[in-house]
Amino acid sequence: MPRLSVADNLTIRPYTDQDLDQVLEVLRDSLGETALLRRTPELFRWKHIDNPFGRSIILLATDGDRIAGVRAFMRWNLSTPDGSSIRCVRAVDTATHPDFQRRGIFSKLTNAAVEAAVEDGVHLIFNTPNPRSGAGYLKMGWTEVGQIGVQIRPTIRMWSRNADPDQLPNPADWLEPVVDASDLPALSRPSAGFRTGRDEAYLRWRFASHPTARYYKAGDDTSAAVLRPNVRNRRKELVLSDLIGDDVGLAAKAAARASRADYMAGWFSSGSPERAAAIRMGLLPIPRVTALTLVCRPLVGDLPLNPRTLASWDLTMSDLELL
Ligand SMILES: CC(C)(COP(=O)(O)OP(=O)(O)OC[C@H]1O[C@@H](n2cnc3c(N)ncnc32)[C@H](O)[C@@H]1OP(=O)(O)O)[C@@H](O)C(=O)NCCC(=O)NCCS
């Protein structure tokens, strides 16, 4: 890759494994870290190196030996109703060190990563930016696809707010941990839109090998709910990350029966069987509440569906959050 000059002393170059510690420092300094969200080397490697869709495109802006900015595009494949496989990248970890912000580093790194993705034959970029970077993406040619809402199944305990904010609930006594892909049914239903295929390699990586989040299962060998315990605003939350298998209605009911959290939360695309099953189990959409904004940038003109409309996407919480 040519060394591009960003400003007087800044150059853009690809990430190498020796950069890991400094990259994590930049991410921590700019994005912060909480007791429950640690930016560990293991999490970075899980996302960007060990991902079954491939190694991420990662570019750095450097000032001499110092890393001023980081830009990572994580690989992801989506399938569509006509059976095509769409090669995607997700514009995830991006940070400019506070000493270097508002000098165009984010824009230049992102444009250089887009060029690398085009050269590599990537079809589509999608991501859920935070409010700080959202405007920057729209300026660079991204389109807002739509708002991702929240579905909640409350219990009376939702008003108690007595959970320890730094300690995850441990549901191992009543839920089965997902320790291998074989704990989950590798049954991928046909796509109703852009959808992540759930094969064994994906399930192993996404749920069993996650270095920081712990996933649990309710259901049986053919239909399972994938659950992630969390604490939010001092409440015990159980995230319904996914519903997989033959009978997602059964899996949703098993999740409701097993939950001892203060409330359950999740989100499934409109029109999907998982959303219908979740609603039947009491996981109801909360009007006017938005969790994330989905944005995209197609890199080719002949995608089988229009990615710029939310109706073309067939997603669940496990596709959106990568904790
Ligand atoms: C968001 C972030 C990556 C931007 O980096 P940067 O190198 O300072 O950005 P640039 O100078 O290239 O700015 C590009 C555009 O982004 C937008 N932008 C950047 N910083 C912004 C800010 N603080 N407030 C509002 N808009 C901002 C602007 O539209 C800007 O264009 P302009 O300068 O022509 O107005 C940086 O502020 C950062 O690291 N923030 C903390 C980490 C973070 O939030 N990452 C995003 C995770 S999704």
The ligand as a MOL file (V3000), in Angstrom:
LIG
                    3D

  0  0  0     0  0            999 V3000
M  V30 BEGIN CTAB
M  V30 COUNTS 48 50 0 0 0
M  V30 BEGIN ATOM
M  V30 1 C -15.2520 10.0070 15.6300 0
M  V30 2 C -13.7520 10.1550 15.3740 0
M  V30 3 C -13.2010 8.8030 14.9270 0
M  V30 4 C -13.5110 11.2100 14.2960 0
M  V30 5 O -12.1170 11.2790 14.0490 0
M  V30 6 P -11.3800 12.5610 13.4190 0
M  V30 7 O -10.0830 12.0930 12.8550 0
M  V30 8 O -11.3170 13.6170 14.4320 0
M  V30 9 O -12.4120 12.9420 12.2640 0
M  V30 10 P -12.1520 13.8630 10.9850 0
M  V30 11 O -11.2810 15.0110 11.3510 0
M  V30 12 O -11.7300 13.0210 9.8380 0
M  V30 13 O -13.6470 14.3800 10.7520 0
M  V30 14 C -14.4910 13.8460 9.7420 0
M  V30 15 C -15.9220 14.3040 9.9750 0
M  V30 16 O -16.4670 13.5950 11.0740 0
M  V30 17 C -17.3590 14.4600 11.8030 0
M  V30 18 N -16.8240 14.6660 13.1590 0
M  V30 19 C -15.6090 14.2970 13.6080 0
M  V30 20 N -15.4790 14.6180 14.9140 0
M  V30 21 C -16.6300 15.1770 15.2860 0
M  V30 22 C -17.1220 15.7320 16.5010 0
M  V30 23 N -16.3950 15.7400 17.6140 0
M  V30 24 N -18.3820 16.2310 16.5260 0
M  V30 25 C -19.1250 16.2530 15.4200 0
M  V30 26 N -18.7250 15.7490 14.2120 0
M  V30 27 C -17.4980 15.2170 14.1610 0
M  V30 28 C -17.4070 15.7560 11.0440 0
M  V30 29 O -18.4550 15.6610 10.0980 0
M  V30 30 C -16.0650 15.7630 10.3550 0
M  V30 31 O -16.0300 16.5210 9.1970 0
M  V30 32 P -15.5920 18.1020 9.2810 0
M  V30 33 O -14.3360 18.1600 10.0750 0
M  V30 34 O -15.4380 18.4550 7.8360 0
M  V30 35 O -16.7400 18.7770 9.9610 0
M  V30 36 C -12.9900 10.6410 16.6450 0
M  V30 37 O -13.6320 11.7770 17.1570 0
M  V30 38 C -12.9170 9.6200 17.7450 0
M  V30 39 O -11.9840 8.8160 17.8140 0
M  V30 40 N -13.9050 9.6290 18.6270 0
M  V30 41 C -13.9690 8.6990 19.7140 0
M  V30 42 C -14.1580 7.2970 19.2140 0
M  V30 43 C -15.4610 7.1110 18.4490 0
M  V30 44 O -16.4830 7.6460 18.8190 0
M  V30 45 N -15.3840 6.3040 17.3900 0
M  V30 46 C -16.5230 5.9840 16.5600 0
M  V30 47 C -17.0000 4.6250 16.8930 0
M  V30 48 S -18.3700 4.1780 15.8530 0
M  V30 END ATOM
M  V30 BEGIN BOND
M  V30 1 1 1 2
M  V30 2 1 2 3
M  V30 3 1 2 4
M  V30 4 1 2 36
M  V30 5 1 4 5
M  V30 6 1 5 6
M  V30 7 2 6 7
M  V30 8 1 6 8
M  V30 9 1 6 9
M  V30 10 1 9 10
M  V30 11 2 10 11
M  V30 12 1 10 12
M  V30 13 1 10 13
M  V30 14 1 13 14
M  V30 15 1 14 15
M  V30 16 1 15 16
M  V30 17 1 15 30
M  V30 18 1 16 17
M  V30 19 1 17 18
M  V30 20 1 17 28
M  V30 21 1 18 19
M  V30 22 1 18 27
M  V30 23 2 19 20
M  V30 24 1 20 21
M  V30 25 1 21 22
M  V30 26 2 21 27
M  V30 27 1 22 23
M  V30 28 2 22 24
M  V30 29 1 24 25
M  V30 30 2 25 26
M  V30 31 1 26 27
M  V30 32 1 28 29
M  V30 33 1 28 30
M  V30 34 1 30 31
M  V30 35 1 31 32
M  V30 36 2 32 33
M  V30 37 1 32 34
M  V30 38 1 32 35
M  V30 39 1 36 37
M  V30 40 1 36 38
M  V30 41 2 38 39
M  V30 42 1 38 40
M  V30 43 1 40 41
M  V30 44 1 41 42
M  V30 45 1 42 43
M  V30 46 2 43 44
M  V30 47 1 43 45
M  V30 48 1 45 46
M  V30 49 1 46 47
M  V30 50 1 47 48
M  V30 END BOND
M  V30 END CTAB
M  END
